[in-house]
Structures are given as structure tokens and as C-alpha cells.
Amino acid sequence: MAQSADRVQHFPPAPAGQQAAPGTPQAGHPPPLPDYPRARIPTKPVLSRATFRAGGGHAPSILDVREARLVTSGRVAIALALRQMGVGPGDRVLVPSYHCASMIEPVVWLGATPVFYRIHRDTQVDLDDVAAKLAGAKVLLATNYFGFPQNLSRLRAFCDQHGLMLLEDCAHCFLGEHEGQPVGSFGDYAIASTMKFFPIYEGGCLVSARHSLAPVRLEAGGFRFEAKMAVNALEDGFEYQRLRTVQRLLALPLGLKNFLLRQLKRSGNAPQPMAPRSSEGGFGFDPDWLGKRGSLFSRLTLRLVSRGRMGALRRSHYQHLQAALDGLPGCRPLHAVLPERVYPWVFPLYVEQPEAVFDTLKRDGVPIIRFAEYLWEGVDATVCGASAELSRHVLQFPCHQELQEQELDWMIDKIKTALLAARAP
């Protein structure tokens, strides 16, 4: 069976104000998890009978940019973009203090130095701090957090003024636009993590509105990779009772596959990994996947899934969560308003007592994503107070298009109960 869809970044929080397990993200392996049950509803989109329905009108996306390469993860796309920008040993890359370690790994792998700049509490780039750290910098990496774009026209103008290249990180922002232009069109290069938005087991993309991607040559990952990506996407759907008829039809061959894998593991002859670590969990960067294109299953899914339906449902689910949780004691939505043409990755909720709420919800099987919980070693409140605060206090909940109404209502009820319990004497 494929791993649970909430396999990544669901770690118990460290004590407030402390960095958890320094050095752990750089090693590419998260710290051991408590024995939490699997999430009872999917953290990310899973295949269902509704997956390929049309509807919702047009939603602008990063794939509206001139040229694209579909790869296996967002971190691979970052490495490819930086390489196209000529980044190498001795170069300095300006990166946000609020980050997932997997964003930083490609910078270090290329031999460059990450220089961490501040963000504001609304996650916008602190350009005054960036301006103070320009010496020797070659690239500014800017993240559109949780699906809410930065002031991209201002960032573009700043980079042009100072001779910087702009890498637009749309890992959270596959859909959306800024000032009438699709996300991804402001940077010299832009990247996205398609597996955050589609019911696929791997996927990322590299785009550029300003440069040819002809030098980026990709090859197929091989039969075992292709088969694993298709099977694991199906099994994620089976795990959440989305494709019961298909599951019954495939029960015998999939059962045999799982039996053989268990036997191989017991014998000590486990097969070599057939998927990048970005799919299996962890922060690490796999250079072996740098020249591989995304699987055929993932590429076809990107073509067949309606972006309009995806965008409309994500906005609707986000607004449902916001209406239910706004005004409750002990929390507040990170963003007070959902602007037009913004299509969220998740619903970010600022929680006053995150440790207690997180633990309660995880024990109840509620899916939680904790982006940036483990910052790069040395990045703390002295580097950026807002980043340290957000990394501890902001919990993210799914609002993806494959959530069912009863699942959304169940999650809201559990969040309310956990918030009340955290405030009880």
C-alpha cells in the first residue's frame, strides 16, 4: 500500500522559541514521529470519480507561462532553475527565512551560499532587509506562500534595478495571478510543486517567460518508476475510499505486489528506491532525479484535470473554513481576506497554543501540514522574528478540490474542539 497522503512535514512542535533537531532537515530525514494515527481524510488531493469533472471556468496557472518542463518535484525544479541561472560555488542566493528546508538543499548542493532575508508577518518579502544583503548576491528566491502571491511587480522592478535574477517559487501557488498576469510570469524562472495540487504521487514544473528552456533536457525515469507512480496514486485514492470499484478489480494483483515487497524487505533484499525522496518523505535533494521528466501518469493527469474546478473548489473550501473559524478564541486566519484570483494551497491558521492543538488534532486523525516548522540551522528569531513566529504558530489545513463536504465539516468540528480544549484551565 502507498504511504499515507499526510506522510510529509507532520512533526510534533519543539518548545516555543527553540529550534528542533538542528541539522535534521539538511540530512534529508525528518525526526521520528510519535505514534499518531493516519489522517482520516486526505491531506492532499487523491484520485476519485470526481477528479476529471469539468467546471469552474478558467483559472490562470503557472502553465500559462510560455515554456515549461515537467519534472519530479519542486526542489528538482529549483536546482534546474538555479543551474540555468549559472549559480555555482561561491555564489550567494537570497532565500526567505520562512522556508521548508527542501527549498535550501538545492542551493547548497550547487555549492552556493544561502543568505536568509526577513519577511513580514503577512509573509510579504522585506525588501529593506533584502537591500541590506545584496552584496555579491546573484539570485532572489521569493515564495508565494500558501497560494497568496507576493507583490510580484514590485519584486520584478527591484531585481531589475539591482541586477538580480528572480526565481519565483510557486510551490504553493500553481494557480493564480497578479495584476492580470499568471503566477510564474514575473520571475526569470519559476517553479511549482504539482503534487500539492493534483492527485499524483510526484511532480513539479519549471517555467520561464524570459528564457528558453531548450537547454533543459529530460529523459524518462524508466518502467519501474512509471509503474510505481501510477499504482501509488491509485492506492492513495483507495486508502480514502475514493475508487472502491477499481480497488476491488485490482485487489488480487495489488495484494500480490504488497506481499512480494514485504517478503523482500524481510529477506533484507528490499528493492532500490523507485521514487524521489520528495514523494516518500523528507527534505533531502536527490541529484539522480535532476534529469528525469515527470511520470506519464502525472503528465496526463495535469492535462485532464480541470483547473477551473480545482480553483473554484479550493476557494469554496477555504471560505468555508474561514467562515467557521474566524472569530474563535485562540486563533485567527493568517489572511483576513481571500482576494479574487487567489487559489489557496491550504488554509493557514495562526494558533496561540499550537503545541496542544497540534497534538490533539493529530491524535484525532486530523490532517495538518506544518510548513517551515524546522528552519535551516542557525535561522531563528535573531535572523527573522516573523519567520520564527510563523513557523511555530501557523498550522495549515487542507482545502483541496477532492475534499468531501462531510470531511470538511468533520475537520472543522475537530479544530473547534481542540481550540476549546487548549484554552481550558
C-alpha positions as CSV (number, residue, x, y, z in Angstrom):
1,M,0.0,0.0,0.0
2,A,1.2,3.5,-0.7
3,Q,2.2,5.6,2.2
4,S,-0.5,7.8,3.8
5,A,-1.1,11.0,2.0
6,D,0.0,13.0,5.0
7,R,3.4,11.5,5.1
8,V,5.4,14.8,4.9
9,Q,6.1,17.5,7.5
10,H,3.8,16.5,10.2
11,F,6.2,16.7,13.1
12,P,5.5,17.4,16.8
13,P,6.4,21.0,17.5
14,A,9.5,21.9,19.5
15,P,9.1,24.1,22.6
16,A,8.3,27.7,21.7
17,G,11.4,29.7,20.8
18,Q,13.6,26.7,20.3
19,Q,14.9,25.2,17.1
20,A,14.1,21.5,16.9
21,A,16.8,19.0,16.0
22,P,19.4,21.3,14.5
23,G,20.8,19.9,11.3
24,T,18.0,17.4,10.8
25,P,16.5,19.0,7.6
26,Q,19.9,19.2,6.0
27,A,20.2,15.4,6.4
28,G,17.0,14.9,4.4
29,H,15.3,12.9,7.1
30,P,12.6,14.2,9.5
31,P,12.9,13.3,13.1
32,P,11.0,10.3,14.4
33,L,7.2,10.8,14.7
34,P,5.1,9.9,17.7
35,D,2.7,7.1,17.1
36,Y,0.0,9.2,15.6
37,P,-2.8,7.5,13.6
38,R,-3.0,8.1,9.9
39,A,-5.1,11.1,8.8
40,R,-8.7,10.2,8.5
41,I,-9.2,12.5,5.5
42,P,-6.7,13.2,2.7
43,T,-4.1,15.9,3.3
44,K,-3.6,16.3,-0.5
45,P,-5.8,15.5,-3.5
46,V,-6.4,11.8,-4.1
47,L,-8.0,10.2,-7.2
48,S,-11.7,9.9,-7.1
49,R,-14.6,9.6,-9.6
50,A,-14.9,13.4,-9.5
51,T,-11.3,14.1,-10.3
52,F,-11.7,14.6,-14.0
53,R,-15.0,16.5,-14.0
54,A,-15.1,19.8,-15.8
55,G,-16.4,23.1,-14.4
56,G,-15.4,26.2,-12.6
57,G,-14.5,28.4,-15.6
58,H,-10.9,29.4,-16.3
59,A,-8.3,29.6,-13.5
60,P,-4.9,31.1,-14.5
61,S,-1.9,28.9,-13.7
62,I,1.8,28.8,-13.9
63,L,1.4,26.6,-17.0
64,D,0.1,29.6,-18.9
65,V,3.7,30.9,-19.0
66,R,5.4,30.5,-22.3
67,E,7.5,27.4,-21.8
68,A,7.5,24.6,-19.2
69,R,9.4,21.4,-18.2
70,L,7.5,18.8,-16.1
71,V,9.9,17.2,-13.6
72,T,9.5,15.0,-10.4
73,S,9.4,17.7,-7.7
74,G,9.6,21.4,-6.9
75,R,13.1,21.0,-5.4
76,V,14.4,19.5,-8.6
77,A,12.9,22.4,-10.5
78,I,14.7,24.8,-8.1
79,A,18.0,23.1,-8.8
80,L,17.4,23.2,-12.6
81,A,16.4,26.9,-12.4
82,L,19.5,27.9,-10.4
83,R,21.7,25.9,-12.8
84,Q,20.2,27.7,-15.7
85,M,21.0,31.0,-13.9
86,G,24.6,30.0,-13.7
87,V,24.6,29.6,-9.9
88,G,27.6,27.6,-8.6
89,P,30.3,27.5,-5.9
90,G,30.9,30.9,-4.3
91,D,27.7,32.5,-5.4
92,R,25.2,33.9,-2.9
93,V,21.4,33.2,-3.3
94,L,18.9,35.3,-1.3
95,V,16.4,33.0,0.2
96,P,13.5,33.6,2.7
97,S,13.9,32.9,6.4
98,Y,10.5,31.3,6.3
99,H,11.1,28.2,4.3
100,C,11.0,24.4,4.1
101,A,14.5,23.0,4.2
102,S,13.9,21.3,0.8
103,M,14.0,24.8,-0.7
104,I,17.5,25.4,0.6
105,E,19.0,21.9,-0.2
106,P,19.4,22.6,-4.0
107,V,21.2,25.9,-3.2
108,V,23.8,24.1,-1.0
109,W,24.1,21.2,-3.4
110,L,25.2,23.6,-6.1
111,G,27.9,24.9,-3.8
112,A,26.3,28.3,-3.4
113,T,25.7,30.1,-0.1
114,P,22.1,30.7,1.1
115,V,21.6,34.2,2.5
116,F,18.4,34.4,4.6
117,Y,16.3,37.6,4.3
118,R,13.4,38.6,6.5
119,I,9.7,38.5,5.7
120,H,6.9,40.5,7.3
121,R,4.2,38.8,9.4
122,D,1.9,38.7,6.4
123,T,4.6,36.7,4.6
124,Q,5.5,39.5,2.2
125,V,9.2,40.0,1.4
126,D,11.0,42.6,3.5
127,L,12.7,44.4,0.7
128,D,14.6,46.7,3.0
129,D,16.3,43.7,4.5
130,V,17.0,42.3,1.0
131,A,18.5,45.6,0.0
132,A,20.9,45.4,3.0
133,K,22.1,41.9,1.9
134,L,22.7,42.5,-1.8
135,A,26.5,42.4,-1.7
136,G,27.6,39.6,-4.0
137,A,24.1,38.2,-4.4
138,K,23.1,36.7,-7.8
139,V,19.5,35.5,-7.3
140,L,16.5,36.4,-5.2
141,L,14.2,33.4,-4.5
142,A,10.7,34.7,-3.5
143,T,7.9,32.4,-2.3
144,N,4.2,32.9,-2.9
145,Y,3.2,31.4,0.5
146,F,0.1,29.2,0.7
147,G,-1.2,30.4,-2.7
148,F,-1.1,34.1,-1.9
149,P,1.2,35.9,-4.4
150,Q,3.9,38.3,-3.3
151,N,3.8,41.9,-4.8
152,L,5.5,40.4,-7.8
153,S,5.6,43.5,-10.0
154,R,7.5,45.3,-7.1
155,L,9.9,42.4,-6.8
156,R,10.5,42.3,-10.5
157,A,11.2,46.1,-10.5
158,F,13.6,45.7,-7.5
159,C,15.5,42.9,-9.2
160,D,15.8,44.8,-12.4
161,Q,17.1,47.8,-10.5
162,H,19.7,45.9,-8.7
163,G,20.8,43.4,-11.4
164,L,19.4,40.4,-9.6
165,M,17.8,37.4,-11.2
166,L,14.4,36.5,-9.8
167,L,13.3,32.9,-9.1
168,E,9.6,32.8,-8.4
169,D,8.7,30.0,-6.1
170,C,5.1,28.9,-6.8
171,A,5.3,25.6,-4.9
172,H,2.2,26.8,-3.0
173,C,0.8,28.7,-5.9
174,F,0.2,26.6,-9.0
175,L,-3.0,28.7,-9.7
176,G,-3.4,32.4,-9.6
177,E,-2.4,35.8,-11.0
178,H,-1.0,39.2,-10.0
179,E,-2.0,42.4,-11.8
180,G,-3.6,40.4,-14.6
181,Q,-0.5,38.1,-15.2
182,P,-0.4,34.4,-14.2
183,V,1.9,33.5,-11.4
184,G,5.2,32.4,-12.6
185,S,5.4,35.0,-15.3
186,F,7.3,37.6,-13.3
187,G,10.5,35.7,-12.5
188,D,13.4,34.9,-14.8
189,Y,12.4,31.4,-13.9
190,A,9.6,30.0,-11.8
191,I,8.9,26.6,-10.2
192,A,5.9,24.8,-8.9
193,S,5.1,21.6,-7.0
194,T,2.3,20.0,-9.0
195,M,1.8,17.1,-6.5
196,K,0.5,19.6,-4.0
197,F,-2.4,20.4,-6.3
198,F,-3.1,17.2,-8.4
199,P,-3.9,13.6,-7.3
200,I,-0.4,12.4,-8.3
201,Y,2.5,10.9,-6.3
202,E,5.3,13.0,-7.7
203,G,5.5,16.2,-9.8
204,G,7.0,19.6,-10.2
205,C,7.5,22.1,-13.0
206,L,10.0,24.6,-14.2
207,V,8.8,27.5,-16.4
208,S,10.2,30.7,-17.8
209,A,8.6,33.7,-19.5
210,R,12.0,35.2,-20.3
211,H,14.4,32.5,-21.2
212,S,14.4,29.4,-23.4
213,L,14.2,26.0,-21.7
214,A,15.7,24.2,-24.6
215,P,19.0,23.5,-22.7
216,V,16.9,21.6,-20.0
217,R,16.9,18.1,-21.4
218,L,15.0,15.4,-19.6
219,E,14.7,11.6,-20.0
220,A,12.2,9.1,-18.9
221,G,12.5,7.6,-15.4
222,G,12.1,4.0,-16.5
223,F,9.4,1.4,-16.4
224,R,9.6,0.7,-12.6
225,F,9.3,4.4,-11.8
226,E,6.3,4.9,-14.2
227,A,4.5,1.9,-12.8
228,K,5.1,2.9,-9.2
229,M,3.8,6.4,-9.8
230,A,0.5,5.2,-11.3
231,V,0.0,2.5,-8.7
232,N,0.8,4.7,-5.7
233,A,-1.6,7.4,-7.0
234,L,-4.4,4.8,-7.2
235,E,-3.6,3.4,-3.8
236,D,-3.8,6.9,-2.2
237,G,-7.3,7.0,-3.6
238,F,-8.1,3.5,-2.3
239,E,-6.9,4.4,1.1
240,Y,-9.6,7.1,1.4
241,Q,-12.3,5.0,-0.2
242,R,-12.5,7.0,-3.3
243,L,-12.3,4.3,-6.0
244,R,-13.9,1.2,-4.5
245,T,-14.9,-0.5,-7.7
246,V,-11.4,-0.1,-9.2
247,Q,-9.9,-1.3,-5.9
248,R,-11.9,-4.5,-6.0
249,L,-10.9,-5.1,-9.6
250,L,-7.2,-4.7,-8.7
251,A,-7.3,-6.3,-5.3
252,L,-5.5,-9.5,-6.4
253,P,-2.5,-8.1,-8.3
254,L,-2.0,-5.3,-5.8
255,G,-2.2,-7.8,-2.9
256,L,0.4,-9.9,-4.6
257,K,2.6,-6.9,-5.2
258,N,2.4,-5.9,-1.5
259,F,3.1,-9.5,-0.4
260,L,6.2,-9.7,-2.5
261,L,7.5,-6.4,-1.3
262,R,7.1,-7.5,2.3
263,Q,9.0,-10.7,1.6
264,L,11.8,-8.8,0.0
265,K,12.1,-6.5,3.0
266,R,12.1,-9.4,5.4
267,S,14.9,-11.0,3.5
268,G,17.0,-7.9,3.5
269,N,16.8,-7.5,-0.3
270,A,14.5,-4.5,-0.5
271,P,14.4,-3.1,-4.0
272,Q,16.2,0.2,-4.8
273,P,14.0,3.3,-4.3
274,M,11.9,3.8,-7.4
275,A,10.7,7.4,-6.4
276,P,12.4,10.6,-5.4
277,R,12.5,11.4,-1.6
278,S,10.2,14.3,-2.2
279,S,7.5,11.7,-2.8
280,E,8.5,9.3,0.0
281,G,9.0,12.0,2.7
282,G,12.0,14.0,3.9
283,F,13.7,17.2,2.9
284,G,16.6,15.9,1.0
285,F,17.6,16.7,-2.6
286,D,18.2,13.7,-4.9
287,P,20.5,14.8,-7.8
288,D,19.8,11.5,-9.5
289,W,16.4,12.8,-10.4
290,L,17.7,16.1,-11.9
291,G,17.5,14.9,-15.4
292,K,14.2,12.9,-15.2
293,R,10.9,14.1,-16.5
294,G,7.7,13.6,-14.5
295,S,5.9,10.3,-15.0
296,L,3.5,9.8,-17.8
297,F,0.7,9.3,-15.3
298,S,1.4,12.7,-13.7
299,R,1.7,14.5,-17.0
300,L,-1.6,13.1,-18.3
301,T,-3.3,14.0,-15.1
302,L,-2.1,17.6,-15.4
303,R,-3.7,17.7,-18.8
304,L,-7.0,16.0,-17.9
305,V,-7.8,17.7,-14.5
306,S,-9.9,20.8,-14.8
307,R,-8.0,23.8,-13.4
308,G,-11.3,25.7,-13.2
309,R,-12.9,23.1,-11.0
310,M,-9.8,22.9,-8.9
311,G,-9.6,26.6,-8.3
312,A,-13.3,27.0,-7.6
313,L,-13.4,24.2,-5.1
314,R,-10.3,25.3,-3.3
315,R,-11.7,28.8,-2.9
316,S,-15.0,27.5,-1.7
317,H,-13.4,25.1,0.8
318,Y,-11.1,27.9,2.0
319,Q,-14.0,30.3,2.5
320,H,-16.0,27.6,4.4
321,L,-13.1,27.1,6.8
322,Q,-12.6,30.8,7.2
323,A,-16.3,31.4,8.0
324,A,-16.3,28.6,10.5
325,L,-13.1,29.5,12.3
326,D,-12.9,33.3,12.1
327,G,-13.5,34.9,15.4
328,L,-12.9,31.8,17.5
329,P,-10.8,32.5,20.6
330,G,-7.2,31.3,20.4
331,C,-6.8,31.5,16.7
332,R,-7.1,33.7,13.6
333,P,-6.8,33.1,9.9
334,L,-3.4,34.2,8.7
335,H,-5.1,36.2,5.9
336,A,-8.2,38.2,6.8
337,V,-9.5,38.2,3.2
338,L,-9.2,35.8,0.2
339,P,-8.6,38.1,-2.8
340,E,-10.1,37.4,-6.2
341,R,-7.9,35.3,-8.5
342,V,-6.2,33.7,-5.5
343,Y,-6.5,29.9,-5.3
344,P,-5.0,28.6,-2.0
345,W,-2.9,25.6,-1.5
346,V,-4.1,25.3,2.2
347,F,-5.9,27.2,4.9
348,P,-3.2,28.7,7.2
349,L,-4.5,29.3,10.7
350,Y,-2.5,31.2,13.4
351,V,-2.9,29.4,16.7
352,E,-1.9,30.8,20.0
353,Q,-1.2,27.5,21.7
354,P,0.0,25.4,18.7
355,E,1.6,22.6,20.7
356,A,-1.5,21.5,22.5
357,V,-3.8,22.0,19.4
358,F,-1.4,20.1,17.1
359,D,-1.1,17.1,19.4
360,T,-4.9,16.9,20.0
361,L,-5.7,17.1,16.3
362,K,-3.0,14.6,15.2
363,R,-4.3,12.1,17.8
364,D,-7.8,12.5,16.3
365,G,-6.5,11.8,12.8
366,V,-6.9,15.4,11.5
367,P,-4.6,16.2,8.6
368,I,-2.2,19.1,9.4
369,I,0.7,20.5,7.4
370,R,3.4,22.4,9.3
371,F,5.3,24.3,6.6
372,A,8.6,25.7,7.9
373,E,8.4,24.0,11.3
374,Y,12.1,23.1,11.0
375,L,14.0,26.1,9.8
376,W,17.6,25.8,8.4
377,E,20.2,25.5,11.2
378,G,21.0,29.0,12.5
379,V,17.8,30.6,11.3
380,D,15.9,31.8,14.4
381,A,14.3,34.9,15.9
382,T,17.5,36.9,15.7
383,V,17.5,36.4,11.9
384,C,13.8,37.0,11.4
385,G,11.3,37.3,14.2
386,A,8.3,36.9,11.9
387,S,9.7,33.7,10.4
388,A,10.3,32.2,13.9
389,E,6.9,33.1,15.0
390,L,5.0,31.8,11.9
391,S,7.0,28.6,11.9
392,R,5.7,27.8,15.4
393,H,2.2,29.2,15.4
394,V,0.8,28.7,11.9
395,L,-0.9,25.4,11.3
396,Q,-2.2,24.6,7.8
397,F,-5.3,22.6,6.9
398,P,-6.3,21.1,3.5
399,C,-8.8,22.9,1.3
400,H,-8.1,20.9,-1.8
401,Q,-10.6,20.0,-4.5
402,E,-11.0,16.4,-3.5
403,L,-12.3,17.0,0.0
404,Q,-15.9,15.9,0.5
405,E,-18.4,18.1,2.3
406,Q,-18.7,15.8,5.3
407,E,-14.9,15.6,5.6
408,L,-14.6,19.3,5.7
409,D,-17.3,19.6,8.4
410,W,-15.7,16.9,10.4
411,M,-12.4,18.6,10.3
412,I,-13.9,21.9,11.3
413,D,-15.6,20.3,14.3
414,K,-12.4,18.7,15.4
415,I,-10.4,22.0,15.1
416,K,-13.1,23.9,17.2
417,T,-13.0,21.2,19.9
418,A,-9.1,21.2,20.0
419,L,-9.1,25.0,20.3
420,L,-11.5,25.0,23.2
421,A,-9.6,22.2,25.0
422,A,-6.3,24.1,24.7
423,R,-7.9,27.1,26.5
424,A,-9.5,25.1,29.3
425,P,-7.9,25.5,32.7
